[in-house]
């Protein structure tokens, strides 16, 4: 298929039905396109994504969330997989254009079989948003097995699924319809791939559930994953101390020291 729009930059898909041949409607309700994209990026940033990291965006679609990551990451650090080549091409032209594509140097694949190893490298973060919501268990298992190959000890895979009382039955991809799984099933599939599973109580407009898949040896502080905590003042103080090779201490220690400096009129302000 080819694009039906002559002005992709200004064509926002208003009124288009979900799954129709429009780069925004193809991946969900056009009126939620911006919010879902922002949510994906916020999730990654909250989990610690920095500009020097390498990100693999599985099912990147028309770059609903990927456009923000491409802009944020250093050149050559964004990778995306999207079987619907026409939607990806429309998204590239609508959001990036030839100039940003040349400058940011993202890498893409149109593989439709979850071959995450196609890029021949490992990644710091893997995003699998709203993919397992349409996939049969056999495809989820393959994706997770492939993810195990591209994750290093400190990597994080962040994904979503729709929780139901029973598991989807069937071996075919369904779209725009959806699949549901129990939380226990997602946990089992992640563990069968040799990874540890962490479920998160994070919001999602479509009631999708968030989970992480990590190396079993990777420590995950679930209590520290509140939205926005990565940008807090205590986190800044922690980063400052680590930059100067100091020992890790509790936030209480930092705050106590900071209060003492305030009393002396010597509060350390960000540079």
Backbone torsions as a table, in degrees:
resi	resn	phi	psi	omega
1	UNK	NA	152.7	175.9
2	UNK	-121.8	165.1	-177.0
3	UNK	-66.0	143.7	176.8
4	UNK	-101.4	2.0	-177.9
5	UNK	-104.3	140.9	177.9
6	UNK	-98.0	-5.2	-179.3
7	UNK	-143.0	76.1	-174.0
8	UNK	-61.5	-36.3	-176.5
9	UNK	-61.8	-36.0	-175.9
10	UNK	-109.2	8.0	178.4
11	UNK	-100.0	103.0	-173.3
12	UNK	-97.6	5.9	174.5
13	UNK	71.7	22.3	-179.7
14	UNK	-57.4	127.9	178.0
15	UNK	86.1	-7.1	179.3
16	UNK	-73.3	144.4	179.0
17	UNK	-81.7	150.6	178.6
18	UNK	-57.8	131.5	178.4
19	UNK	87.4	-0.9	179.5
20	UNK	-77.0	171.6	-174.2
21	UNK	-81.9	70.6	173.5
22	UNK	-144.8	136.8	-170.4
23	UNK	-60.4	-26.0	177.0
24	UNK	-86.3	-47.5	-178.5
25	UNK	-66.3	-26.8	-179.0
26	UNK	-59.3	-32.0	-175.2
27	UNK	-102.6	1.8	179.2
28	UNK	148.1	-173.9	-179.9
29	UNK	-59.2	123.0	-179.4
30	UNK	-55.9	-33.6	-177.9
31	UNK	-71.0	-12.0	176.8
32	UNK	-108.3	4.7	-175.4
33	UNK	-55.7	-46.8	-177.8
34	UNK	-69.2	-41.7	-175.8
35	UNK	-69.4	-39.6	179.3
36	UNK	-67.8	-39.6	177.4
37	UNK	-62.1	-43.7	178.7
38	UNK	-65.1	-38.1	179.3
39	UNK	-62.2	-42.5	178.6
40	UNK	-60.4	-46.9	-178.0
41	UNK	-67.1	-40.6	178.8
42	UNK	-61.3	-39.3	178.6
43	UNK	-60.8	-45.8	-179.8
44	UNK	-64.4	-43.9	-179.3
45	UNK	-64.8	-39.5	178.9
46	UNK	-63.9	-33.8	179.6
47	UNK	-80.4	-1.8	173.7
48	UNK	109.6	9.1	179.1
49	UNK	-59.7	126.0	177.1
50	UNK	-119.2	164.8	-172.4
51	UNK	-64.3	-22.7	-179.3
52	UNK	-85.7	-5.8	-178.9
53	UNK	-78.6	159.9	175.5
54	UNK	-104.3	129.2	-176.2
55	UNK	-119.1	133.6	171.5
56	UNK	-110.8	119.7	-177.8
57	UNK	-104.8	102.0	-176.3
58	UNK	-86.2	124.9	-174.9
59	UNK	71.1	47.7	-174.2
60	UNK	-70.5	-10.0	175.0
61	UNK	57.0	-129.4	-179.9
62	UNK	-98.5	24.6	178.2
63	UNK	68.9	36.6	176.7
64	UNK	-55.1	-49.2	175.3
65	UNK	-99.5	-28.8	-176.1
66	UNK	-61.8	-31.0	-179.2
67	UNK	-59.7	-36.7	179.8
68	UNK	-71.7	-39.8	179.6
69	UNK	-69.3	-37.8	177.9
70	UNK	-59.7	-44.5	-179.4
71	UNK	-66.8	-34.5	-174.8
72	UNK	-78.6	-41.7	-175.1
73	UNK	-76.8	156.3	176.1
74	UNK	-69.2	156.2	-178.1
75	UNK	-51.3	134.2	176.2
76	UNK	85.4	3.6	-175.1
77	UNK	-101.4	-1.6	178.1
78	UNK	-107.1	131.2	177.1
79	UNK	-129.2	137.4	-178.8
80	UNK	-134.5	143.8	174.7
81	UNK	-118.6	125.6	179.2
82	UNK	-151.3	112.7	-179.9
83	UNK	-63.6	-33.3	-178.6
84	UNK	-80.4	87.1	-173.5
85	UNK	-58.7	-38.4	-177.8
86	UNK	-64.0	-40.5	179.9
87	UNK	-66.4	-40.8	178.6
88	UNK	-64.7	-43.6	-179.9
89	UNK	-63.6	-41.4	177.1
90	UNK	-63.0	-42.3	179.5
91	UNK	-64.5	-39.1	178.5
92	UNK	-62.0	-43.5	-178.8
93	UNK	-74.1	-35.3	-178.9
94	UNK	-71.6	-38.2	-172.2
95	UNK	-102.8	-28.8	-173.1
96	UNK	-115.1	-47.2	-176.6
97	UNK	73.2	171.1	-176.5
98	UNK	-63.2	-34.5	-176.9
99	UNK	-65.0	-50.4	-179.3
100	UNK	-70.9	-32.6	176.4
101	UNK	-61.6	-40.5	179.2
102	UNK	-72.1	-37.3	-177.1
103	UNK	-77.6	-42.3	-177.2
104	UNK	-87.8	-19.7	173.3
105	UNK	53.7	48.9	175.1
106	UNK	-69.7	155.7	-179.9
107	UNK	-118.9	135.8	-175.4
108	UNK	-130.1	156.6	174.1
109	UNK	-138.8	144.2	176.5
110	UNK	-103.4	23.2	179.1
111	UNK	-59.2	135.8	-178.3
112	UNK	-110.3	17.4	-176.1
113	UNK	-128.4	25.4	176.5
114	UNK	57.2	40.9	178.0
115	UNK	-85.7	81.3	-177.2
116	UNK	-69.4	-20.4	-179.8
117	UNK	-81.7	1.9	-175.9
118	UNK	-62.4	-22.9	-177.7
119	UNK	-87.7	-8.9	176.2
120	UNK	67.3	32.2	-179.6
121	UNK	-154.3	169.2	175.6
122	UNK	-100.2	162.9	-175.9
123	UNK	-129.9	152.7	176.5
124	UNK	-80.3	-34.4	179.3
125	UNK	-137.2	142.8	174.6
126	UNK	-128.5	122.3	178.3
127	UNK	-103.6	125.5	176.9
128	UNK	-128.3	73.2	-176.2
129	UNK	-92.3	129.5	175.0
130	UNK	54.1	38.9	174.3
131	UNK	-107.5	-48.8	179.0
132	UNK	-69.9	-7.8	175.7
133	UNK	-77.6	-5.5	179.0
134	UNK	-130.8	1.3	-170.8
135	UNK	-103.6	146.1	171.8
136	UNK	-75.9	163.8	-176.2
137	UNK	-59.5	-34.7	-178.4
138	UNK	-65.1	-36.5	177.7
139	UNK	-74.1	-35.3	176.0
140	UNK	-62.5	-43.2	179.3
141	UNK	-61.5	-42.6	179.6
142	UNK	-64.4	-43.2	-179.6
143	UNK	-60.7	-44.4	-179.2
144	UNK	-68.0	-36.5	177.6
145	UNK	-65.6	-39.9	176.4
146	UNK	-66.5	-38.7	179.3
147	UNK	-61.1	-38.0	179.5
148	UNK	-58.4	-30.6	-178.7
149	UNK	-77.3	-25.0	-175.6
150	UNK	-106.8	1.5	177.0
151	UNK	-98.1	134.6	173.1
152	UNK	-96.9	-175.0	-172.3
153	UNK	-59.5	-30.4	-177.7
154	UNK	-104.0	9.9	-176.5
155	UNK	-78.0	160.9	177.3
156	UNK	-134.6	128.2	168.7
157	UNK	-101.4	127.2	176.7
158	UNK	-117.1	127.0	-175.9
159	UNK	-139.8	173.4	177.5
160	UNK	-133.7	157.1	174.1
161	UNK	-152.8	165.2	175.5
162	UNK	-98.5	124.0	-177.7
163	UNK	-86.5	133.0	178.0
164	UNK	-135.8	174.7	179.4
165	UNK	-79.3	-19.6	179.3
166	UNK	-139.9	159.8	-178.6
167	UNK	-85.5	146.1	175.3
168	UNK	-59.5	141.1	177.6
169	UNK	-112.6	127.7	179.8
170	UNK	139.1	163.2	-177.1
171	UNK	-119.0	12.1	-176.6
172	UNK	-111.9	149.0	173.1
173	UNK	-67.5	135.7	179.7
174	UNK	-122.1	125.8	178.7
175	UNK	-158.8	133.0	11.0
176	UNK	-85.8	9.4	175.8
177	UNK	-70.3	173.8	-172.9
178	UNK	-127.7	163.5	174.7
179	UNK	-119.6	152.2	178.7
180	UNK	-128.0	150.0	178.6
181	UNK	-143.4	154.8	174.2
182	UNK	-76.9	158.0	177.8
183	UNK	-61.4	-37.7	179.5
184	UNK	-62.8	-36.9	-179.8
185	UNK	-67.5	-43.6	177.3
186	UNK	-61.0	-42.9	178.2
187	UNK	-59.9	-44.3	-179.5
188	UNK	-63.5	-44.3	-179.2
189	UNK	-63.8	-38.6	177.9
190	UNK	-64.7	-45.1	-179.1
191	UNK	-66.4	-36.1	178.0
192	UNK	-63.8	-23.6	177.2
193	UNK	-84.6	1.2	179.6
194	UNK	84.7	22.8	-178.3
195	UNK	-121.2	162.2	174.9
196	UNK	-97.6	144.5	-176.3
197	UNK	-113.0	133.6	176.7
198	UNK	-128.1	120.0	178.3
199	UNK	-90.9	138.6	-176.5
200	UNK	-115.4	142.2	176.7
201	UNK	-96.6	68.7	-179.2
202	UNK	-109.1	152.0	-178.0
203	UNK	-74.6	154.8	173.8
204	UNK	-154.9	130.1	-177.3
205	UNK	-57.3	-28.1	-177.0
206	UNK	-105.4	17.8	176.0
207	UNK	62.8	27.7	172.9
208	UNK	-76.5	151.4	-179.7
209	UNK	-100.6	138.1	179.6
210	UNK	-94.6	144.4	173.1
211	UNK	-148.6	158.8	175.8
212	UNK	-116.8	145.7	171.8
213	UNK	-123.9	122.3	-174.5
214	UNK	-137.9	166.5	172.3
215	UNK	-59.9	136.0	-178.6
216	UNK	-55.1	-24.4	-179.3
217	UNK	-87.4	-4.3	-177.7
218	UNK	-83.2	121.1	178.7
219	UNK	-74.4	130.7	177.6
220	UNK	-122.3	115.5	178.3
221	UNK	-89.0	90.7	-176.0
222	UNK	-61.1	-39.1	-178.6
223	UNK	-64.9	-21.8	-179.0
224	UNK	-93.1	9.2	-175.9
225	UNK	-100.7	20.0	175.5
226	UNK	-59.7	139.8	-179.1
227	UNK	-56.9	124.8	179.0
228	UNK	99.0	-13.9	-176.1
229	UNK	-65.0	-27.3	-179.8
230	UNK	-66.3	-15.3	-176.6
231	UNK	-112.4	16.1	-176.0
232	UNK	-80.5	163.5	177.7
233	UNK	-64.3	-42.1	176.2
234	UNK	-58.5	-37.1	178.3
235	UNK	-66.2	-39.4	176.0
236	UNK	-59.3	-44.5	179.5
237	UNK	-62.9	-39.2	177.9
238	UNK	-62.0	-44.2	179.4
239	UNK	-63.1	-40.7	179.6
240	UNK	-61.6	-43.3	-178.6
241	UNK	-66.2	-42.8	-179.9
242	UNK	-66.1	-33.2	179.7
243	UNK	-61.5	-32.1	-179.7
244	UNK	-100.3	21.1	172.0
245	UNK	62.3	29.7	177.0
246	UNK	-83.8	166.9	178.6
247	UNK	-73.2	151.7	177.0
248	UNK	-72.2	134.5	178.1
249	UNK	-133.6	169.5	-178.7
250	UNK	-75.0	160.5	177.9
251	UNK	-64.1	-30.0	177.8
252	UNK	-60.9	-40.2	178.3
253	UNK	-61.6	-43.4	-179.3
254	UNK	-63.6	-45.5	-177.2
255	UNK	-65.4	-38.8	178.2
256	UNK	-62.5	-43.6	179.0
257	UNK	-66.0	-38.8	-178.9
258	UNK	-66.5	-40.0	178.6
259	UNK	-63.4	-36.9	178.4
260	UNK	-65.3	-39.4	179.3
261	UNK	-68.1	-37.1	177.8
262	UNK	-61.8	-42.8	-179.2
263	UNK	-62.5	-30.2	179.4
264	UNK	-89.7	-2.6	-177.9
265	UNK	73.6	25.7	-176.7
266	UNK	-123.0	33.0	-178.2
267	UNK	-57.8	132.0	-180.0
268	UNK	-80.4	112.6	-179.6
269	UNK	-96.9	151.0	178.1
270	UNK	-58.2	142.7	177.6
271	UNK	-78.6	NA	NA
